[in-house]
Amino acid sequence: MSLRRKFALILFVVGLLLLAGGARSLVWFRSWRSAEALVDDVEALSREIPRRTPYLVETIPGTFSQCALPLLGQAGSFDVTRDALEKAGCDSEAKPACAGLLDGKARAWVQSVTQCARAADPELMTFLESTPDSLASLKQQVQTLAVLAAGDIDRRVTEGKPAEGLVLCADTAAFAKDVVYREQLEGLPLARGLMLGVWWACTRAIDAAPVERKRRYARQSEIIRWGFPPRVRLLREAAVRLQLDVYGGLLSEGQKSVLPARAQVLANQRPPEQSPASRIQWQLAFPFWQKMMRSTLDVANELPAVRRVYLGEIEDIFRPYADPPTLPKGPDFEIALSQYDQFNALLQALDIAAMIDAEGWSKEVLLGLRTGVQKPIEAQPQGDDLIVSFKEAAFKPYSFTLHPDPPTVPAAQ
C-alpha cells in the first residue's frame, strides 16, 4: 500500500473516531442538560409554597400530614366496608340510613380526622414521600373515612342539625383537596372517591340546612376549590418524581448533592448503568422524555375535549420511539386530568346547589346552568322542587332533588 493511501486510511479512521467521539459527547451533553433541568425543577418546586387560604377562621397549628397521618393510622379499628355502605343505603338518595354505622368513637375519629384540613401551615415536597405501600394504606383509610363521614353527616341531618352536617361536608372536601396536595396525581382518585362517598349525605344536608348556612357553605366551597393545586403543578410533580425514579442514575454526584434529602434517596435507588451501550440508551431517552412531558404541560389547561385531541396527537408522535424501560409511559395523564376535572365538578356542583337552594331560581339561572361551559350541572323544575343532574354521563346516577326554601316559581307576568 502506498504511503499516500496509508495516510488517507489513517485520516479516515481518525475521522470516524472523532465523529463517534463527537456524537458520544453530544449524547452526554444533552443528558447532562436534562439532568440540570430536573435539578432546577426540584429546586423550583421546593420554593413554590402551596397557597393555603383558610376556609374557616378557626385553624389548627401544624401541617395536614402532621395532623392527619397518625389519626388515619387508626382507621383499621373500624369495621366498615363498601358492602356496609351499600347495605346501609348511604349510596342512594332515597335512604339516609348511614347514621346506623357510627358509634361515639367513630364520630369522634371522623371529626378529628376531617378537621386536619384546617391545618394552618403549608407543607412542601410531600409527593416525594409516597411509596406504593403507603399509598395502598392511605386508600383503605380514605375509604373508611368516606363511609363514616357519610354516616356522621346523615346522623346530624336526622337529629335536626343539618348545619353541623354542612360543616363536616366542607371539612371533608378540604381534606380531599389536601390528599391531592400530598399525593399529587395518585391522590386524585382517592379525593374523587371520598367526595362520592359523602355525596348523598351532603346533598341531604344542603337541602335541609338553614338558608344562611347554605350561603356560608357555598362561600367555603368556593375557597376550597380556589385552593386546589393547579393541573400543571400536579403534572410537574409527577414528572419530577418519575424522572428521579427512572433517570436518577444519570445524575452526577454534584447534581444529587444539591437535591433535598428525599429526592437524593429516590435518585440513588437506581445505580448508574455500567454497560456503555446501555448507558447511551438511557442518555438518549432522558431528554426525549422531557420533551414529551413539556408538550403535555402545554395543553394541561385546555378544555377537556380539546385536551384529549392534543394528548392523543402527542402520544401518536412519541409512541414509535417508546422503548421501555428507558422511556416509561408513567401515569396516564388524560385519565389523571379527567379525575381532576371530575373532583372539581363534584365540589362545584355542591357549591351551586347550595346557592340555588338558598337564593331560589329563575328561568335565567336555569338557562345559565344549562348553557354555561364551566357549569357541571343543570336543573329542571318539577313542581316546587328542582331535579339537579350532571352534564357528564359518568355522573348521571348522582342526580338529586332540591326543595328550595324561598318561593321558587316567579310570579306570572
Phi and psi in degrees as a GROMACS rama.xvg file:
@    title "Ramachandran Plot"
@    xaxis  label "Phi"
@    yaxis  label "Psi"
@TYPE xy
-69.8172  158.774  SER-2
-59.9162  -39.2932  LEU-3
-62.4636  -43.12  ARG-4
-68.1715  -38.3147  ARG-5
-61.2268  -42.8375  LYS-6
-63.9149  -40.1604  PHE-7
-64.9052  -39.1308  ALA-8
-65.6864  -41.2307  LEU-9
-61.5366  -44.5326  ILE-10
-61.4422  -39.8364  LEU-11
-62.7862  -45.7318  PHE-12
-63.8888  -44.2504  VAL-13
-61.9053  -39.7461  VAL-14
-62.2498  -42.3139  GLY-15
-61.8911  -43.1904  LEU-16
-63.1437  -41.7696  LEU-17
-64.5594  -40.6758  LEU-18
-64.1741  -44.6549  LEU-19
-63.2656  -42.292  ALA-20
-64.6211  -38.8618  GLY-21
-65.1297  -42.4931  GLY-22
-63.5075  -41.9482  ALA-23
-62.6048  -40.7779  ARG-24
-64.9826  -38.4775  SER-25
-64.4746  -42.6305  LEU-26
-60.2625  -45.9468  VAL-27
-60.9853  -44.608  TRP-28
-63.9607  -42.7742  PHE-29
-65.5472  -38.2869  ARG-30
-66.177  -39.7578  SER-31
-62.8514  -42.5968  TRP-32
-62.0967  -38.5669  ARG-33
-64.8498  -39.5304  SER-34
-64.1358  -41.0451  ALA-35
-62.7472  -40.9716  GLU-36
-62.8631  -37.9802  ALA-37
-65.165  -44.7986  LEU-38
-60.4532  -42.2118  VAL-39
-62.3266  -40.2173  ASP-40
-63.7711  -42.7644  ASP-41
-61.6967  -44.3652  VAL-42
-63.8067  -42.0856  GLU-43
-64.1957  -44.1469  ALA-44
-64.4324  -32.9241  LEU-45
-70.0413  -20.3111  SER-46
-94.0215  -17.9971  ARG-47
-84.4738  94.5527  GLU-48
-73.8809  122.938  ILE-49
-59.975  138.457  PRO-50
-69.6921  133.924  ARG-51
-131.692  79.0187  ARG-52
-85.1633  117.69  THR-53
-65.349  134.245  PRO-54
-89.1117  -7.22733  TYR-55
-131.745  151.967  LEU-56
-66.0006  -37.5996  VAL-57
-80.921  115.413  GLU-58
-116.985  168.565  THR-59
-120.667  151.72  ILE-60
-71.9269  160.836  PRO-61
91.6474  -172.099  GLY-62
-105.424  166.118  THR-63
-58.3819  -46.5799  PHE-64
-65.1399  -41.4301  SER-65
-59.7973  -35.8958  GLN-66
-81.6922  -47.3057  CYS-67
-82.5872  -39.9179  ALA-68
-61.3153  -44.7836  LEU-69
-62.3219  -38.1759  PRO-70
-70.0783  -40.9081  LEU-71
-62.0588  -27.9094  LEU-72
-62.5014  -15.6578  GLY-73
-88.5653  -0.815534  GLN-74
-61.0077  -29.6157  ALA-75
-65.5893  -14.0549  GLY-76
-81.0766  -5.58609  SER-77
-107.322  124.49  PHE-78
-92.1446  79.3274  ASP-79
-129.48  143.218  VAL-80
-135.025  172.515  THR-81
-62.4812  -35.1146  ARG-82
-61.8424  -40.2568  ASP-83
-63.0435  -39.1154  ALA-84
-61.4388  -45.8284  LEU-85
-68.8442  -40.8525  GLU-86
-66.4468  -32.7275  LYS-87
-76.3481  -12.7549  ALA-88
84.494  13.9214  GLY-89
-67.3763  -17.8371  CYS-90
-97.8905  21.5237  ASP-91
-134.835  161.329  SER-92
-78.2295  -28.9931  GLU-93
-86.0953  -17.5939  ALA-94
-130.533  83.1259  LYS-95
-78.4995  77.7724  PRO-96
-113.241  12.6085  ALA-97
-62.2351  -27.4482  CYS-98
-57.4561  -25.3249  ALA-99
-68.9686  -9.63256  GLY-100
-83.415  -10.2757  LEU-101
-107.223  144.796  LEU-102
-118.869  -177.467  ASP-103
-61.1182  -38.7406  GLY-104
-64.1196  -43.4544  LYS-105
-64.4918  -40.7872  ALA-106
-63.0567  -42.4971  ARG-107
-64.7069  -37.9761  ALA-108
-66.417  -44.4946  TRP-109
-58.3986  -45.6816  VAL-110
-64.5856  -42.8767  GLN-111
-64.5097  -43.0535  SER-112
-67.7459  -49.8906  VAL-113
-67.1076  -28.8966  THR-114
-71.7035  -9.45911  GLN-115
-62.4119  -21.3847  CYS-116
-66.6934  -12.4904  ALA-117
-87.6354  4.09512  ARG-118
-56.5003  136.57  ALA-119
-85.4503  -27.1203  ALA-120
-94.0387  135.091  ASP-121
-74.5342  160.511  PRO-122
-131.276  149.674  GLU-123
-116.923  147.324  LEU-124
59.5881  25.4196  MET-125
-66.7559  -20.7287  THR-126
-65.1474  -15.7345  PHE-127
-81.6927  -12.7898  LEU-128
-89.3815  -19.2101  GLU-129
-68.5143  142.824  SER-130
-129.156  161.894  THR-131
-55.4061  -38.4724  PRO-132
-68.4627  -44.123  ASP-133
-67.2953  -34.8712  SER-134
-67.8951  -40.3936  LEU-135
-63.2215  -41.372  ALA-136
-64.3141  -43.191  SER-137
-62.0306  -38.1924  LEU-138
-59.2666  -46.9429  LYS-139
-63.3796  -39.9308  GLN-140
-66.8592  -40.9482  GLN-141
-68.3646  -35.9714  VAL-142
-62.9343  -41.5031  GLN-143
-62.5958  -43.2776  THR-144
-61.0591  -40.3587  LEU-145
-60.3521  -44.4493  ALA-146
-64.2804  -48.1412  VAL-147
-72.5641  -36.1106  LEU-148
-65.0612  -41.3951  ALA-149
-58.9314  -43.0432  ALA-150
-63.1885  -39.4072  GLY-151
-70.8209  -37.6289  ASP-152
-62.7917  -46.0298  ILE-153
-63.8719  -37.181  ASP-154
-59.215  -43.576  ARG-155
-66.8949  -36.9144  ARG-156
-65.3159  -47.0734  VAL-157
-68.1488  -23.9534  THR-158
-87.4861  6.76293  GLU-159
79.8621  24.8363  GLY-160
-124.863  54.6142  LYS-161
-64.119  -26.2623  PRO-162
-61.8836  -39.9562  ALA-163
-65.4568  -35.5678  GLU-164
-61.4878  -38.8088  GLY-165
-69.8366  -31.784  LEU-166
-60.1553  -44.5147  VAL-167
-67.1379  -34.9504  LEU-168
-61.3296  -43.3  CYS-169
-65.221  -43.876  ALA-170
-61.4188  -39.9725  ASP-171
-66.7085  -41.4075  THR-172
-62.914  -42.7508  ALA-173
-66.6363  -36.2374  ALA-174
-61.8819  -44.6521  PHE-175
-60.2582  -40.4538  ALA-176
-60.7434  -42.6362  LYS-177
-69.0016  -29.5728  ASP-178
-61.4236  -39.2814  VAL-179
-67.7994  -42.342  VAL-180
-58.522  -37.8913  TYR-181
-76.2185  -41.9587  ARG-182
-107.801  2.13729  GLU-183
45.8097  -131.03  GLN-184
-58.8597  -35.7474  LEU-185
-67.1656  -19.1646  GLU-186
-82.7116  -15.6249  GLY-187
-62.5886  -48.8705  LEU-188
-63.988  -29.5824  PRO-189
-68.3799  -44.0903  LEU-190
-64.8813  -43.3768  ALA-191
-61.2554  -44.842  ARG-192
-64.4692  -36.8672  GLY-193
-64.03  -44.0534  LEU-194
-68.2798  -37.0474  MET-195
-66.8413  -32.4897  LEU-196
-64.5207  -34.3979  GLY-197
-100.822  5.73742  VAL-198
-54.1835  -56.9788  TRP-199
-64.7081  -39.1747  TRP-200
-62.747  -40.0847  ALA-201
-69.9866  -37.1637  CYS-202
-64.1145  -36.8119  THR-203
-68.003  -37.7781  ARG-204
-66.2002  -41.2777  ALA-205
-60.5039  -45.7377  ILE-206
-62.9542  -34.6808  ASP-207
-95.6594  -13.6913  ALA-208
-73.6109  155.522  ALA-209
-62.3774  156.059  PRO-210
-56.5925  -47.1183  VAL-211
-64.3614  -35.2089  GLU-212
-68.5393  -35.745  ARG-213
-63.4644  -44.0018  LYS-214
-61.2883  -42.4974  ARG-215
-65.1578  -41.3227  ARG-216
-61.397  -41.8179  TYR-217
-60.4995  -40.3948  ALA-218
-66.2674  -43.7431  ARG-219
-62.6277  -42.3839  GLN-220
-62.021  -38.651  SER-221
-64.1861  -39.9756  GLU-222
-64.7191  -42.0045  ILE-223
-62.3356  -44.5416  ILE-224
-64.8501  -38.5997  ARG-225
-62.9276  -31.932  TRP-226
-86.3807  4.68176  GLY-227
-70.8309  140.222  PHE-228
-60.6461  136.868  PRO-229
-61.4776  151.618  PRO-230
-56.482  -46.0868  ARG-231
-62.6298  -37.9407  VAL-232
-63.7821  -43.6424  ARG-233
-61.0521  -41.8691  LEU-234
-67.3855  -38.8407  LEU-235
-62.5536  -42.4582  ARG-236
-63.7051  -42.9727  GLU-237
-62.5701  -39.9296  ALA-238
-65.583  -42.0338  ALA-239
-63.2404  -46.1975  VAL-240
-61.2133  -44.4488  ARG-241
-65.391  -40.686  LEU-242
-65.8032  -39.0002  GLN-243
-64.0749  -40.1088  LEU-244
-66.499  -43.1524  ASP-245
-94.3114  -41.683  VAL-246
-109.447  10.2633  TYR-247
-57.0814  -30.7763  GLY-248
-66.6813  -14.0353  GLY-249
-88.8433  -10.1725  LEU-250
-77.1931  141.768  LEU-251
-75.2321  164.84  SER-252
-62.2226  -35.7325  GLU-253
-65.4385  -40.3252  GLY-254
-66.3723  -40.747  GLN-255
-64.8969  -33.0763  LYS-256
-65.618  -23.0857  SER-257
-92.809  -2.73036  VAL-258
-80.1249  154.323  LEU-259
-58.178  158.434  PRO-260
-56.1011  -45.3637  ALA-261
-66.9196  -35.9949  ARG-262
-65.9853  -36.3094  ALA-263
-63.0421  -40.7533  GLN-264
-60.1816  -45.5324  VAL-265
-63.8547  -43.4999  LEU-266
-65.3537  -33.0332  ALA-267
-81.6717  -7.59316  ASN-268
-68.7044  -25.2492  GLN-269
-109.05  109.435  ARG-270
-68.7506  156.384  PRO-271
-60.4786  145.49  PRO-272
-68.9496  130.776  GLU-273
-84.3616  -35.3481  GLN-274
-73.959  126.862  SER-275
-56.2089  -41.8622  PRO-276
-64.6564  -42.4566  ALA-277
-65.9232  -40.0063  SER-278
-64.5645  -37.7143  ARG-279
-63.2382  -39.5774  ILE-280
-58.0855  -46.0779  GLN-281
-66.8913  -38.8847  TRP-282
-66.8092  -33.2659  GLN-283
-69.5819  -37.8975  LEU-284
-73.5837  -32.2822  ALA-285
-57.3833  -58.594  PHE-286
-64.6851  -30.5606  PRO-287
-63.1448  -43.9817  PHE-288
-65.3277  -40.7741  TRP-289
-61.6207  -38.3355  GLN-290
-63.0332  -42.8105  LYS-291
-61.5618  -39.9587  MET-292
-68.2518  -38.6114  MET-293
-61.6185  -39.3874  ARG-294
-63.5775  -37.6029  SER-295
-66.805  -42.9662  THR-296
-61.4878  -34.4621  LEU-297
-63.0655  -26.0888  ASP-298
-110.826  6.55446  VAL-299
-61.005  -32.0073  ALA-300
-97.0721  8.19427  ASN-301
-71.5375  161.372  GLU-302
-59.8382  148.428  LEU-303
-50.8208  -45.0168  PRO-304
-64.2332  -42.3526  ALA-305
-67.551  -41.9927  VAL-306
-61.7234  -40.8563  ARG-307
-60.7386  -39.5984  ARG-308
-64.3632  -47.7421  VAL-309
-62.3864  -45.2464  TYR-310
-64.166  -35.8688  LEU-311
-62.4638  -40.6022  GLY-312
-67.2025  -40.2627  GLU-313
-61.535  -44.1767  ILE-314
-63.4618  -39.5044  GLU-315
-63.4243  -36.7303  ASP-316
-67.8057  -42.8734  ILE-317
-93.7566  -15.3183  PHE-318
-57.4141  -43.579  ARG-319
-61.1812  -20.0558  PRO-320
-100.319  -1.84809  TYR-321
-66.8484  130.384  ALA-322
-139.454  74.4545  ASP-323
-55.6322  145.213  PRO-324
-90.1192  -0.24394  PRO-325
-70.6433  -20.5597  THR-326
-129.041  75.7055  LEU-327
-68.761  148.481  PRO-328
-72.3155  -37.3646  LYS-329
72.0525  -160.681  GLY-330
-63.2137  153.069  PRO-331
-79.5572  102.056  ASP-332
-66.7684  -32.2862  PHE-333
-66.7875  -42.4605  GLU-334
-62.7195  -44.0896  ILE-335
-62.0991  -44.5923  ALA-336
-68.2976  -33.0254  LEU-337
-64.6934  -40.5262  SER-338
-64.5049  -35.7796  GLN-339
-60.0933  -49.5931  TYR-340
-62.9822  -38.61  ASP-341
-68.3482  -41.4158  GLN-342
-61.5686  -45.7285  PHE-343
-62.2488  -37.0571  ASN-344
-65.4808  -38.3328  ALA-345
-63.1274  -45.3941  LEU-346
-64.8257  -43.1755  LEU-347
-66.3131  -35.6558  GLN-348
-63.4751  -43.6834  ALA-349
-66.4283  -37.9481  LEU-350
-60.0443  -50.684  ASP-351
-64.7228  -42.1994  ILE-352
-60.6838  -40.4198  ALA-353
-63.7096  -41.1171  ALA-354
-68.9099  -42.4227  MET-355
-63.4233  -42.4003  ILE-356
-64.0294  -34.8882  ASP-357
-80.6737  -39.1523  ALA-358
-99.4469  -10.8425  GLU-359
85.9495  176.801  GLY-360
-135.097  162.508  TRP-361
-139.616  171.782  SER-362
-60.3093  -35.1671  LYS-363
-66.1703  -40.5938  GLU-364
-62.4758  -46.838  VAL-365
-65.1252  -38.4865  LEU-366
-65.1387  -40.116  LEU-367
-62.0457  -38.4384  GLY-368
-65.6867  -42.8617  LEU-369
-68.9722  -37.012  ARG-370
-98.2933  -13.3468  THR-371
-69.8822  124.011  GLY-372
-63.0551  -36.7103  VAL-373
-92.5312  8.03692  GLN-374
-96.4947  121.108  LYS-375
-81.2917  -13.5228  PRO-376
-127.016  163.606  ILE-377
-134.884  165.011  GLU-378
-139.183  143.15  ALA-379
-125.934  130.32  GLN-380
-69.3953  143.66  PRO-381
-140.264  93.3496  GLN-382
66.6697  -128.439  GLY-383
-88.742  -0.42195  ASP-384
-102.195  170.545  ASP-385
-125.493  131.423  LEU-386
-96.3267  113.434  ILE-387
-100.352  127.213  VAL-388
-136.723  154.822  SER-389
-83.2386  148.653  PHE-390
-77.2398  -31.3314  LYS-391
-76.4924  131.311  GLU-392
-59.3726  -36.3329  ALA-393
-62.6996  -24.6767  ALA-394
-104.238  5.61129  PHE-395
-53.7421  -38.1236  LYS-396
-63.8092  -11.2323  PRO-397
-98.6286  20.9138  TYR-398
-64.6362  150.122  SER-399
-147.557  169.833  PHE-400
-110.816  135.231  THR-401
-111.675  147.86  LEU-402
-120.082  80.9854  HIS-403
-53.8655  144.839  PRO-404
-75.1139  -48.4645  ASP-405
-72.8234  168.962  PRO-406
-57.9074  129.653  PRO-407
-99.647  -20.0027  THR-408
-102.948  116.895  VAL-409
-59.2524  148.633  PRO-410
-63.7594  143.377  ALA-411
-63.9676  137.971  ALA-412
